Amino acid sequence: MFIMAHSADLRKRILEFIEDGGKKAEAARRFTVTRSTIDRWLVADAPFAIKKTGPKKK
């Protein structure tokens, strides 16, 4: 499975689309992201923070 990081600009456009009354399902189709990704961004404390992936250093 390929995991793709989404840009902060894309996240902002999607969240603004929904805030302006757009449906999550329509945003998922229009911007080609999964609905679950949008759901995670909506409940995130900092949806624009870029998180590093991979092993954690001790």
Stockholm file with secondary structure:
# STOCKHOLM 1.0

chainA/1-58         MFIMAHSADLRKRILEFIEDGGKKAEAARRFTVTRSTIDRWLVADAPFAIKKTGPKKK
#=GR chainA/1-58 SS CCCCCCCHHHHHHHHHHHHTTCCHHHHHHHHTCCHHHHHHHHHCSSTTCCCCCSCCCC
#=GC SS_cons        CCCCCCCHHHHHHHHHHHHTTCCHHHHHHHHTCCHHHHHHHHHCSSTTCCCCCSCCCC
//
